[in-house]
């Protein structure tokens, strides 16, 4: 998750883990029992649409080169965050990363040998992405081979009740569990609430920390803090009522009261790309 000084996931994970002060800012880390902040272990089979983006050349082999997450919306189509493919993250344009892969069906990135590692054939980064406001934070990966049946999650279109404020959603990823650079090996999830746009607009009115835009973003967490996505979760799925509603994008800190996590709104992605509910799954 990209969080400026406080949640700047754009640092390679090897660097973020080595300089945790950058991920804390002036805040105190929130205690968590596991990953994502305040989360719980998840088997990959329970969330087959959650994948890890990997480059061992860039990020090392300790955790299979994982640096971001993604959501499978078609057997050869993965959505992720645009900032995950920034040149300052990858060390150059994504097409020059020779070993860019998606890891699917693997719970434990350190010891696991199960699942699939599939090369990314093509990357498309939203040309309207704005790294200052954080608007339009999404990218599309096309895989060289199709993933297994059952890996695809349906997307929630405009007007879907899954977006309703107060509803429960789950965010998935392999990111920081504490806000202090504690990266797990296993996939985790955290249950969060979809929060009212007014609360998010108040938290992020604009400026150097980003600007909340209800048309293209949504936010989720707990008003009092404690459950949230964090560094390393960027691009991963936020799921409500069995449908994809968001991609982990940005915020300030991890699990802080008054600073909920902000997600790219999937209905806006669909509208931008001209996708119907089933379009990416064909």
C-alpha positions as CSV (number, residue, x, y, z in Angstrom):
1,X,0.0,0.0,0.0
2,X,1.4,3.4,-1.0
3,X,1.3,5.6,2.1
4,X,3.7,8.5,1.4
5,X,6.1,8.6,4.3
6,X,3.8,6.6,6.5
7,X,2.8,3.8,4.1
8,X,5.1,4.2,1.1
9,X,4.8,0.8,-0.3
10,X,6.7,1.9,-3.4
11,X,9.9,1.1,-1.6
12,X,11.0,-2.3,-2.6
13,X,10.1,-4.7,0.3
14,X,13.7,-5.4,1.0
15,X,14.3,-1.7,1.6
16,X,11.0,-1.2,3.5
17,X,11.9,-3.9,5.9
18,X,15.4,-2.5,6.4
19,X,14.2,1.1,7.2
20,X,10.9,0.6,9.1
21,X,11.0,4.3,10.3
22,X,9.9,5.3,6.8
23,X,6.7,3.2,7.2
24,X,5.9,4.6,10.6
25,X,6.2,8.3,10.2
26,X,5.5,9.9,13.5
27,X,2.9,7.3,14.5
28,X,2.9,4.4,16.9
29,X,2.6,1.0,15.2
30,X,-0.7,-0.9,15.9
31,X,-0.5,-4.3,17.5
32,X,-1.7,-7.1,15.3
33,X,-2.1,-10.8,15.8
34,X,-1.1,-11.5,12.2
35,X,-1.0,-10.0,8.7
36,X,-2.4,-7.2,7.0
37,X,-3.0,-5.2,10.2
38,X,-5.2,-7.1,12.7
39,X,-5.6,-10.1,10.4
40,X,-5.8,-13.9,10.3
41,X,-4.2,-16.7,8.2
42,X,-5.8,-17.7,4.9
43,X,-5.2,-20.7,2.8
44,X,-4.7,-19.8,-0.9
45,X,-7.5,-22.3,-1.8
46,X,-9.9,-20.1,0.2
47,X,-9.0,-17.0,-1.9
48,X,-7.8,-18.4,-5.3
49,X,-8.2,-15.0,-6.9
50,X,-5.5,-13.4,-4.7
51,X,-2.1,-13.6,-6.4
52,X,1.4,-12.3,-5.5
53,X,3.5,-10.2,-8.0
54,X,7.0,-11.5,-8.1
55,X,10.5,-10.6,-9.4
56,X,13.3,-12.5,-7.7
57,X,15.8,-10.5,-9.8
58,X,14.6,-7.3,-8.2
59,X,13.4,-8.3,-4.8
60,X,15.4,-11.4,-3.9
61,X,14.3,-15.0,-3.5
62,X,13.5,-15.1,0.3
63,X,9.8,-14.7,-0.2
64,X,9.7,-15.7,-3.8
65,X,10.3,-12.1,-4.9
66,X,6.9,-10.9,-3.8
67,X,6.5,-7.2,-3.8
68,X,2.7,-6.5,-4.4
69,X,-0.6,-8.3,-4.8
70,X,-3.1,-8.7,-7.5
71,X,-6.7,-9.9,-8.2
72,X,-7.6,-12.4,-10.9
73,X,-10.5,-11.1,-12.9
74,X,-10.0,-13.4,-16.0
75,X,-8.0,-16.6,-16.5
76,X,-5.2,-14.5,-18.1
77,X,-6.1,-11.1,-16.6
78,X,-4.9,-9.7,-13.3
79,X,-5.7,-6.3,-11.8
80,X,-3.1,-4.6,-9.6
81,X,-2.1,-1.1,-8.5
82,X,-0.4,1.2,-11.0
83,X,2.2,2.3,-8.4
84,X,3.4,-1.3,-8.1
85,X,4.7,-1.0,-11.7
86,X,6.4,2.4,-11.1
87,X,10.0,2.5,-12.5
88,X,11.3,3.5,-9.1
89,X,9.8,0.2,-7.8
90,X,10.9,-2.1,-10.6
91,X,14.1,-0.2,-11.5
92,X,12.9,0.4,-15.0
93,X,9.8,0.0,-17.2
94,X,7.9,-3.2,-16.3
95,X,8.5,-4.7,-19.8
96,X,12.2,-4.8,-19.0
97,X,11.7,-6.9,-15.9
98,X,12.6,-10.3,-17.4
99,X,11.2,-12.4,-14.5
100,X,8.0,-10.6,-13.7
101,X,5.5,-13.3,-12.7
102,X,2.3,-13.9,-10.9
103,X,2.2,-16.6,-8.2
104,X,-1.2,-18.2,-7.7
105,X,-2.4,-20.9,-5.4
106,X,0.5,-20.6,-3.0
107,X,-0.1,-19.8,0.7
108,X,3.5,-19.8,2.0
109,X,5.9,-17.8,-0.1
110,X,9.0,-18.8,1.8
111,X,8.6,-22.6,1.9
112,X,5.8,-23.2,-0.5
113,X,6.3,-25.0,-3.8
114,X,2.6,-25.5,-4.6
115,X,0.5,-23.4,-7.0
116,X,1.7,-21.8,-10.2
117,X,4.2,-19.2,-11.3
118,X,3.1,-17.7,-14.5
119,X,5.0,-15.2,-16.6
120,X,3.4,-11.8,-17.3
121,X,3.2,-11.4,-21.1
122,X,2.0,-7.8,-21.1
123,X,1.5,-4.9,-18.8
124,X,-0.9,-2.0,-19.2
125,X,-0.6,0.9,-16.7
126,X,-3.5,3.4,-16.5
127,X,-2.1,6.5,-18.4
128,X,-4.3,8.7,-16.2
129,X,-2.8,7.5,-13.0
130,X,-1.8,10.5,-10.9
131,X,0.9,9.8,-8.3
132,X,0.2,13.0,-6.4
133,X,-3.6,12.6,-5.9
134,X,-3.4,8.8,-6.2
135,X,-6.3,8.8,-8.7
136,X,-6.5,6.0,-11.2
137,X,-4.2,3.7,-9.4
138,X,-4.7,0.5,-11.4
139,X,-2.9,-1.6,-14.0
140,X,-3.8,-4.7,-16.0
141,X,-1.5,-7.7,-16.3
142,X,-1.9,-10.2,-19.1
143,X,-0.5,-13.6,-18.3
144,X,1.4,-15.9,-20.7
145,X,-0.8,-18.9,-19.7
146,X,-4.3,-19.2,-18.3
147,X,-4.8,-19.8,-14.6
148,X,-6.9,-22.7,-13.4
149,X,-10.7,-22.7,-13.5
150,X,-12.1,-21.3,-10.3
151,X,-9.4,-18.6,-9.9
152,X,-11.5,-15.8,-11.2
153,X,-13.5,-13.4,-9.0
154,X,-16.4,-11.4,-10.3
155,X,-16.2,-7.6,-10.2
156,X,-18.9,-5.4,-8.6
157,X,-20.3,-2.9,-11.1
158,X,-21.8,0.5,-10.3
159,X,-24.7,0.3,-8.0
160,X,-23.8,-3.0,-6.5
161,X,-24.8,-3.3,-2.9
162,X,-21.4,-4.6,-2.0
163,X,-20.2,-1.0,-2.0
164,X,-22.7,0.1,0.7
165,X,-21.1,1.9,3.7
166,X,-21.2,-0.2,6.8
167,X,-20.9,-3.5,5.0
168,X,-18.1,-6.0,5.8
169,X,-15.3,-6.7,3.4
170,X,-12.1,-8.7,3.5
171,X,-8.7,-7.5,2.3
172,X,-6.0,-10.1,1.4
173,X,-2.2,-10.0,1.1
174,X,1.3,-10.9,2.2
175,X,2.1,-7.4,3.5
176,X,3.4,-5.9,6.7
177,X,1.6,-7.2,9.9
178,X,2.6,-4.4,12.2
179,X,3.4,-1.2,10.3
180,X,7.1,-1.7,11.3
181,X,8.4,-4.0,8.5
182,X,7.2,-7.4,9.8
183,X,6.5,-9.4,6.7
184,X,4.9,-12.8,7.0
185,X,5.5,-15.7,4.6
186,X,1.8,-16.8,4.5
187,X,-1.2,-15.2,3.0
188,X,-3.4,-13.3,5.4
189,X,-6.8,-11.5,5.4
190,X,-8.4,-8.8,7.5
191,X,-12.1,-8.1,7.9
192,X,-12.8,-4.4,7.6
193,X,-15.9,-2.2,7.1
194,X,-16.6,-0.1,4.0
195,X,-16.6,3.4,5.4
196,X,-18.8,6.4,4.4
197,X,-17.3,8.7,1.7
198,X,-17.7,11.7,4.0
199,X,-15.4,10.2,6.6
200,X,-12.7,9.5,3.9
201,X,-13.0,13.0,2.4
202,X,-12.4,14.4,5.9
203,X,-9.4,12.2,6.4
204,X,-7.9,13.0,3.0
205,X,-9.0,16.4,1.9
206,X,-6.0,17.0,-0.4
207,X,-2.4,18.0,-0.3
208,X,0.8,16.0,-0.1
209,X,-0.9,12.9,1.4
210,X,-3.3,12.5,-1.5
211,X,-6.9,13.4,-2.3
212,X,-9.9,11.1,-1.7
213,X,-12.2,11.0,-4.7
214,X,-15.4,9.1,-4.1
215,X,-16.0,8.4,-7.8
216,X,-12.8,6.5,-8.2
217,X,-11.9,5.4,-4.7
218,X,-13.4,3.8,-1.6
219,X,-12.1,3.4,1.9
220,X,-12.3,0.7,4.4
221,X,-11.1,-0.2,7.9
222,X,-12.3,0.8,11.3
223,X,-13.0,4.3,12.5
224,X,-10.9,3.6,15.7
225,X,-8.1,1.9,13.6
226,X,-6.6,-1.5,14.2
227,X,-7.5,-3.4,11.0
228,X,-6.0,-2.3,7.7
229,X,-3.8,-3.2,4.7
230,X,-0.2,-2.2,4.9
231,X,3.1,-2.1,2.9
232,X,3.4,-5.1,0.6
233,X,-0.4,-5.5,0.2
234,X,-0.7,-3.0,-2.7
235,X,-2.8,-4.1,-5.6
236,X,-4.4,-6.9,-3.6
237,X,-8.1,-7.5,-3.5
238,X,-10.8,-6.1,-1.3
239,X,-13.8,-8.4,-1.5
240,X,-17.4,-7.9,-0.3
241,X,-20.3,-10.3,-0.8
242,X,-18.1,-12.5,-2.9
243,X,-17.3,-9.8,-5.4
244,X,-14.2,-7.6,-6.0
245,X,-14.9,-4.0,-4.9
246,X,-11.4,-2.6,-4.5
247,X,-7.6,-2.8,-4.9
248,X,-5.3,-1.8,-2.1
249,X,-3.9,1.6,-3.0
250,X,-2.9,4.2,-0.4
251,X,-3.4,5.9,2.9
252,X,-1.5,7.3,5.9
253,X,0.1,4.8,8.3
254,X,-1.3,1.3,8.9
255,X,-4.3,0.8,11.1
256,X,-4.3,4.3,12.5
257,X,-7.5,5.9,13.9
258,X,-8.7,8.6,11.5
259,X,-6.6,7.3,8.6
260,X,-8.5,4.5,6.9
261,X,-7.1,2.5,4.0
262,X,-8.0,3.8,0.5
263,X,-8.8,1.4,-2.3
264,X,-9.2,1.9,-6.1
265,X,-12.9,1.5,-6.8
266,X,-13.4,-1.5,-9.1
267,X,-16.5,-0.1,-10.7
268,X,-14.5,2.9,-11.8
269,X,-11.9,0.5,-13.4
270,X,-14.7,-1.3,-15.2
271,X,-16.1,2.0,-16.5
272,X,-12.7,3.3,-17.6
273,X,-11.9,0.1,-19.5
274,X,-15.4,-0.4,-20.8
275,X,-15.7,-3.8,-19.1
276,X,-19.0,-5.5,-18.3
277,X,-19.2,-7.8,-15.3
278,X,-18.2,-10.8,-17.4
279,X,-15.8,-9.1,-19.9
280,X,-12.5,-9.9,-18.2
281,X,-13.5,-13.5,-17.6
282,X,-14.0,-14.4,-21.2
